[in-house]
Amino acid sequence: MDHQEERAVMINNHDHDHLPTTNSSSPPLITTRLTVEEVIEDHVGSFGFSQLLHVFLVSIAWTFDSQNTLVTIFTDAQPSWACKGGGTWCSVSGPTGPGSICGAEPGSWEWAGGSGGSTVAEWGLVCERKFLAGLPACLFFIGSLLVPNSGVTKGSSGEREYGSLWSASWAARRMLLMMAAGFGVGFVYYGIQLNVENLSFNLYFTVALNALMEIPAVFLGSVLLSFMNRRTLLAWSAYVAGVSCLLCGVFAGKSRSGENKLRGSWPQLGAEAVGFMAASTAFDVMYIYCVELFPTNTRNIAVSLLRQALMLGAAIAPILVVVGRLSPSFSFLVFGCLAILSGILMYWLPETRNAPLYETLEQQEEEEKLDNSWGSDEAELELSKQ
């Protein structure tokens, strides 16, 4: 439960309906303020089997969500094609380079797996219609952006949260920075997964490898969170993801120029796997960092806005994947630069490690001002001693 609960106890010796009409004095009111921890302890209880079962069931539901998210990797992939009758007689220079499907005469070529091999083959989503191939994934992420968050601000409580978050300038600045960084992290996290077709490896193998890299990402993030600053961990995870994407772009660029056949090489696949693991770590840590940045009375809406920024980045990523079919180097270059930029934005946010979780915006603002003034006084004292 994220909201502070107030208990009012009416002290009265008689039933309210039987009060004498001559008594004009109101009964005394005692108000007790409970913290979030006290409310959870009273109404939910400490962590036990029921809470563990709840987490397990929610995790199972995430499996089906992942299936809907990643199924477009296979359904919207561009299959291989060949000239009818074999050979390369129909392969001529086109607008996208030598041997392009766009430069071949209509009817002179065919899809290797038939027209039912993928959505691209069935509907002819190539050349001038190639961007339509990324539309289903874009619409799916747009739905994920809007629908789960549509009820967050409904009701008086949600409206108060939303309004109070933007009423404080320091909280609004933090939220905008988190949303900007979240857009980049979401773009890279989902983009790397959807961009595996541009690695020229077996799709099933690359998707399975990325799925396996999620496991060490979770454990590594959990271990590093115990002794590293949140801001530093998040920034460096984004940097590693960005550098790995840039390396993938370098390998792909060498193969396109024909100087070195590294397209689909194991070094490129290794860089992609490390980049995805780092992006996954950044994705997970960002939620924890956002929870610690904001007080209880605005935490729900802050996490909701962060998720919307993540999904907005994911909604744009499929378009870049389609562009990557023409230029894999360009797609990986954009992923890398955006990941590094997201890491840089972290340095304008405060560190939250070992910091208390506050209940209200006013309380957090006052306490942080006191901490900052105390730190300034200590620094001045150290300088005076020197």
N, C-alpha and C positions, 0 to 999 in steps of 0.2 A: 504494500500500500504506500503510495507516494505522497499523500497529502497529510498535513498535520491535523490531528483530530482533537476536538475540544469537547470536554465533558462538563455539563452543567448539572449540579446536584441541588435540587430544591429542598431546603430544610423546612419542614412544616409538620407540626404535631397532629393536625387534623386534615381531613380530606378537603381539597380545594373547593369542591362544590358546596361544602357546609360551612364555609367561612362566614362569620357575622358580617352583615352589610355595613355595620358601623365602623369596621376596621378598615381604614383607608391605607394603612401602611402595607407595602409590598413585602413578601417574604424575602429573607436574605438569599443572595445568590453567590455560590462559591464556584469558581471556574478553575479547572485543573488542565494544564496544557501537557499533552503527551507527545513525546518524540516518536519518530517513525519506528525506531527499534522497539519502543514500548508497545506501540499499537500492534506490530507484527507479533511480538511475544505474547500479547494477551489474546489476540483473535486467531492467529495462525499457528503459533507455537514455534519452538526451535526446530532446526533442521533435523529431519528424520526420514523414515521410509516413504511417507506420503509425498514429501517434497521431492525426494529422489525419483519416485515413480512419475511424478508430474514432469520433471525435467526429461526423463527418458521418453515419455510419450510425445512431448514437444519435439524432441530430436528426431523421432521416427517420422513425424509429419514433415520435417525439413527434407527428408529423402525424396518425397514426391514433388516437393517444390523444386528441388535441384533437377529432377528429371524434366520438368516442364521448361526449366531455364536452359538446359544444355542440349535438348533434343534437336534444336535448330542447327547444331554443329553438323549433324548427319543429314537432316532433311533438306537443308539449304546449301549443302556443299556443291561446288561445281565439279561434275564428273569429268573424266577424260573423254576425248573425242578422237576420231580417226577418219581418214578419207574412205569413202566407199570403194570397196574392192581392194583395199590395202594400199600401201605405199604412201608417198608424200606429195602426190601430184596436185592435190587441191590446196596445199599449204603454201600460201603466198603472203607477201608483206601486207599488213593491215594497219589500221590506225593505232593499234596497241603493240606493234612490233612484228618481226618476222615470225611466221608460223601462227599467226593469230587466227582465231575462229571468226573474227569479224572481217577478215580479209578473204575468207573462202567464199566461193560462190554458193548461194542457197541450193540445197539438194545434193551438193557434192560431198558432204560429210555426214557423219552420224555419231550419236553418243555411243560410247563403248558398252555401257550397260543397258542400253535401250532408253526410251523416253520416260520410263517409270522409275529410273534410278534415283532421282531426287526431284525436289520442287523446281530447281533451276532447269533441269532437262525437260520436265513435263510442260512447263509454261514458257520455255525459251527465254529465261531471264538472263540474257547475255547482251554484250555490246551496249546499245543505247537503253536497254531495259535492265541493266545489271543492278542498279540501285534498288529496284523493287525487291530484290532477293533479301535485302536486310530489313524490309518493312515488317514482316511478322515478329521478328525478335524485338524490334523497336516498340511495336505496339504492346507486346507482352510486358516489357519493362515500364512503359508508360502506365499500364494498368496497375502494376506493382507499386508505382509511385503514388497513384491517386487513391485507389480503393482502400488499402489497409489504413491509411491515415485520415480518411474522410470523417471519421467519427471522433477524432482526437479533440477537436476544438468545439464539438457540439456540447451544449449545456453551459450553464453558468460557470462551472468550475473550469472547463477547458478554455472558455473565453477569457476568464480572469488570468489564467496561466499565459495565454498567448499575448494578452495586452501588457501584462507586467514584465514579460521577457523583453519586449521592445521598448518599454518605458525607461529602463536603465541603460544609459549609454555604454557602460562597460560590458554589460551582458549582451547587448546588441552587437557590439564589436566582436566579442568572442564568438557569437553565433554565426556571424557573417564569415569569419575566418574559418570556422569549423565546416561550414557549408561549402566554401570554396575548396578547401582541402578534401572534403568528402567527395565532391564532384570529381576531382582528379583521381582519388583512390578507387572510387567505384568504376570510373572509366577504364582504368588500367586493370583492376581485378577481373572484371567481366570481359574486358576486351582481349586480354591474354588468352582466356579460355576459348573464346569464340574465334580467335585468330589462328588456331592450331592448323587449320587447313592450309595456311600459307607457309607451313614448315616443310611441306612435301614429305611428310612421314605418314605412316598408316594412322588414320584418324582414331581408331579404337585404341591403338597403343599410346598415342599422345594424350588422349582424354584419360585413360587409365593412369598414366604417369602423373598427370596433374592432380587427379583425385588422391593418389598416394602422397603427393607433396603437401596436401592439406593436413595430414596427420602430424608430421614433424613441425609444421608451422604452428599448430595449436600448442603442442608441448613446448616448443622453443619460446613462443610468446609468453606462456605461463611461467616458465622458469625465469626469463629475462625480466618480467614484470616485478619479480620479488626483490630485485636489487638494482634495477636500472630506472632512471627517470622516464616517465611516460612520454614526455615531449621528445626526448632524445631517441628513445626506442622507435617511436612512430616516424620521426624524421629519417633515421638511418634505414629503417625498413623500406621507406619510399625511395631513398637513394639507391639501395641495392636493386630494387625492382627496376628503377630507371636505367641504371648502368647495364643491367642484364638485357633490357629491351634494346638499348643502343647496340650492344654486341650482336644481338640477333639481326639487327638491321645491317651491320657491317658484313656479317656472313652472307646475308641474302644479297647485298649489293655486289659482292665479289662474284657470286654465281651469275648475276644478271649480266655483268660485263664480260663474262666468259673467261676471265683471267684465272679464276680458281673455282673449281666445282665444289664449293662448300655448301651449296643450297641443300638442305636436308641432311646436313652433316651432324654427327654426334656432338661436336662442340656447340653447335647452334641449339640443338635440343637440350643440352645440359644448361646452357644459359637461359633458355626459356623456362626450364623447370625451376631453377634457382630464383628467377624473377617472379614466377608465380607464387612460390613459397613466401618470398618477401612481401609481395602484394597481399597475400592472405594474412600474414602477420599484421601488416598495417591495417587491414580491414577490421580485424578482431580488436586490436588495441584501440582503434579510434572510438569504438563504442564505449569502452571502459573509460577512456580519457574524457569523453563527452559527459558521462555520468558524474565524474568527479569535478568537472568544471562548473556545474550549475547546482543551485540549491534544490531542495526537495519540491518546493512549490512550483518550479518551472522545469523540473527534470524531464517529465514526460514529454512536454512539447519540444524541448531541446533535442531529445533523442529522435523524436518523430521528424523534425526538420532535417536532422542529419541523415536519416534514412531516405528522405525525399531527395536530398542532394546526391546520395550514393546511387539511387535509382535513376536520376536524371543523367548522370554520367554513363550508367549502364545502357540507357535508352539510345544514346548517341554512338556508343561503341560499335554496333553492327554496321553502321554506315562506313566506318573506317575499315572494318574487315572486308567489305566489298571493294573498297579502294585498294586494299592490300592484294587483291587478286591481280591487279595490274602492276603494282609496285610494292612488294613486301617490305622493302627498305623504308619507304615512306611511312607505312603504318607503324612499324616498330619504332621509327624515329619519333613520331608523335606520342606514342605510348611512353617512351623513355623521358621525353622532355616534360610531359605533364606530370609524371610521377615525381621527378626531381623538383618541379615547381611546388607540388603539394607538400613535399618535405620542407622546403624553405619557409612556407607559410607557418609552420609550427613554431618558429622562433619568435613570433609575435604573440604567442599565447603563454600564459603562466604555467609553471610546473605544479602538479597536484600530488606528487608522491608524498605520503605520510601527512597529507593535509586533511583536516576534518571535513566531514560532509555537513554543510549548513542546512538549516530549515527554510530560511526565507532569503530573498534578495537583499533586504535591508541588513539582516544579520551578517551575511557574507561580506557585504560592502564595508561595514563597520570593522569587522574582524580583520579583513585584508588590509585596510588602511592602518590599523594598529600594528599589524605585523610589519608592514612596510616602514612605518615610522620607527618602530623598534629596531629594524635592521639598519636604518639610516643612522640612528643614534649610536649603535654599536660600531658602525664603520667610522663615524667621527671620533669616537673614543679611541679606536685603534690608531687613527691618524695622529691624535694628540699625544699618544704615548710614544710615537716615533719621533 
